[in-house]
Amino acid sequence: MIIDSLDNIQFYKFFNSDFYEGLKFIKNASPEIEPGSYPLTSTAKALVMEYETKLEENGFGYEAHKHLIDIQYCIKGSELIPWCHINKLHPYSEYDPEKDVTFYTMQQEMGRAIIGNGVFAILYPSDAHAPVFCVDQPEKIKKIVIKVTI
């Protein structure tokens, strides 16, 4: 997992071109961008979504992907994302290859990221993450998730 500032996106130009294109999309996106899917490269797309964050339970626990890296950022509001290495978790669902997701039972996290206000998180396949949690109080957020295929 990487937690970083949008002020540092130039670093990603030389690190990974899909990450860089995704971060440029995030940095240049208007808070009024419409929810939906936006193609970026042949192996990356942006998903824009809106939802209400929650205080107690997100309803599904942790999720992890085998063939996608997520770059997550809140363009409106902020979100708390607990994360844990998948080797420390127990799956409660079979891997869904169509959606590239496995769900895991919620338990003590290894760390937390707060995204928004210039801070993004990059989540690798070993980083099970539990989005939808509020930072202080539930709020409606607008979030951009860059999906990079590996």
C-alpha positions as CSV (number, residue, x, y, z in Angstrom):
1,M,0.0,0.0,0.0
2,I,1.1,3.5,-0.8
3,I,-0.3,6.6,0.8
4,D,0.8,9.8,-0.9
5,S,-0.1,13.4,-1.8
6,L,-1.3,14.6,-5.1
7,D,1.5,17.1,-4.9
8,N,3.9,14.2,-5.7
9,I,2.3,12.9,-8.9
10,Q,5.4,13.8,-11.0
11,F,7.2,10.9,-9.3
12,Y,4.7,8.5,-10.8
13,K,5.5,9.6,-14.3
14,F,8.7,7.5,-14.1
15,F,7.3,4.9,-11.8
16,N,4.3,3.7,-13.7
17,S,2.6,5.4,-16.7
18,D,-0.9,4.0,-15.8
19,F,-0.5,5.4,-12.2
20,Y,0.6,8.7,-13.6
21,E,-2.3,9.0,-16.1
22,G,-4.8,8.0,-13.3
23,L,-3.3,10.6,-10.9
24,K,-3.4,13.3,-13.6
25,F,-7.1,12.4,-14.1
26,I,-7.8,12.7,-10.4
27,K,-5.9,16.0,-10.1
28,N,-7.7,17.6,-13.0
29,A,-11.2,16.3,-12.3
30,S,-13.8,18.7,-11.3
31,P,-15.7,18.0,-8.1
32,E,-18.8,18.1,-10.3
33,I,-17.7,15.2,-12.5
34,E,-20.5,12.8,-13.3
35,P,-20.4,9.3,-11.8
36,G,-19.4,6.7,-14.3
37,S,-16.5,4.9,-16.0
38,Y,-13.8,6.9,-17.9
39,P,-11.2,5.0,-20.0
40,L,-7.7,6.3,-19.5
41,T,-5.3,3.9,-21.2
42,S,-5.5,0.3,-22.6
43,T,-5.0,-1.0,-19.1
44,A,-6.5,1.7,-16.8
45,K,-9.8,3.3,-16.2
46,A,-11.4,5.7,-13.7
47,L,-14.6,4.9,-11.9
48,V,-16.4,7.9,-10.3
49,M,-18.9,7.0,-7.6
50,E,-21.0,8.7,-4.9
51,Y,-22.2,7.2,-1.7
52,E,-22.7,7.8,2.0
53,T,-19.9,6.7,4.4
54,K,-20.8,4.7,7.4
55,L,-19.8,4.8,11.1
56,E,-19.9,1.1,12.1
57,E,-20.1,-1.5,9.4
58,N,-19.6,-1.2,5.6
59,G,-21.8,-4.3,5.0
60,F,-19.2,-6.5,3.3
61,G,-15.9,-6.4,5.2
62,Y,-12.6,-6.3,3.3
63,E,-12.2,-6.8,-0.4
64,A,-9.1,-7.6,-2.5
65,H,-8.4,-8.0,-6.2
66,K,-6.0,-10.4,-8.0
67,H,-5.6,-8.6,-11.3
68,L,-6.3,-4.9,-10.4
69,I,-4.5,-2.2,-8.5
70,D,-6.7,0.5,-7.1
71,I,-5.8,4.1,-6.7
72,Q,-8.5,5.7,-4.5
73,Y,-9.2,9.3,-3.9
74,C,-12.2,11.3,-2.6
75,I,-12.8,14.4,-4.7
76,K,-15.6,15.5,-2.3
77,G,-15.4,14.6,1.4
78,S,-13.0,12.1,2.9
79,E,-13.1,8.4,3.7
80,L,-11.4,6.1,6.2
81,I,-10.1,2.9,4.7
82,P,-8.9,0.1,7.0
83,W,-6.5,-2.3,5.3
84,C,-4.9,-5.7,6.1
85,H,-2.7,-8.1,4.3
86,I,-4.8,-10.9,2.8
87,N,-2.6,-13.6,4.5
88,K,-4.0,-12.4,7.8
89,L,-7.7,-12.7,6.7
90,H,-10.3,-15.4,6.1
91,P,-12.3,-15.2,2.9
92,Y,-16.0,-15.7,3.2
93,S,-16.6,-15.6,-0.6
94,E,-15.1,-17.5,-3.5
95,Y,-12.9,-15.4,-5.9
96,D,-15.2,-13.9,-8.5
97,P,-13.0,-13.7,-11.7
98,E,-15.6,-11.6,-13.6
99,K,-15.5,-8.9,-10.9
100,D,-11.9,-9.7,-9.8
101,V,-12.8,-9.6,-6.1
102,T,-12.7,-11.8,-3.0
103,F,-14.4,-10.7,0.2
104,Y,-12.9,-11.3,3.6
105,T,-14.3,-11.2,7.2
106,M,-13.8,-7.9,8.9
107,Q,-11.2,-8.1,11.8
108,Q,-8.5,-5.9,13.3
109,E,-6.8,-3.9,10.6
110,M,-3.0,-3.5,10.1
111,G,-3.4,0.2,9.3
112,R,-5.8,2.9,8.1
113,A,-5.7,5.4,5.3
114,I,-7.7,8.6,5.2
115,I,-8.2,9.7,1.6
116,G,-9.3,13.0,0.3
117,N,-8.0,16.5,0.8
118,G,-5.0,15.9,-1.4
119,V,-4.2,12.4,-0.1
120,F,-4.7,9.2,-2.2
121,A,-4.0,5.5,-1.5
122,I,-2.7,2.9,-3.9
123,L,-3.9,-0.6,-3.0
124,Y,-2.1,-3.7,-4.4
125,P,-3.6,-7.2,-4.7
126,S,-2.3,-8.2,-1.3
127,D,-3.9,-5.1,0.4
128,A,-7.4,-6.1,1.4
129,H,-9.3,-2.9,2.0
130,A,-12.6,-2.0,3.6
131,P,-13.9,1.2,2.1
132,V,-17.1,3.1,3.0
133,F,-16.1,4.1,6.5
134,C,-16.5,7.7,7.7
135,V,-13.6,9.7,9.2
136,D,-15.7,11.5,11.9
137,Q,-19.4,11.4,10.9
138,P,-21.2,9.8,8.0
139,E,-21.2,12.0,4.9
140,K,-21.9,11.8,1.2
141,I,-18.7,11.5,-0.7
142,K,-17.6,11.5,-4.4
143,K,-14.8,9.1,-5.0
144,I,-12.6,8.3,-7.9
145,V,-11.1,4.9,-8.1
146,I,-8.4,4.2,-10.8
147,K,-8.4,0.6,-11.8
148,V,-5.0,-0.5,-13.2
149,T,-5.0,-4.0,-14.7
150,I,-1.9,-6.1,-14.0
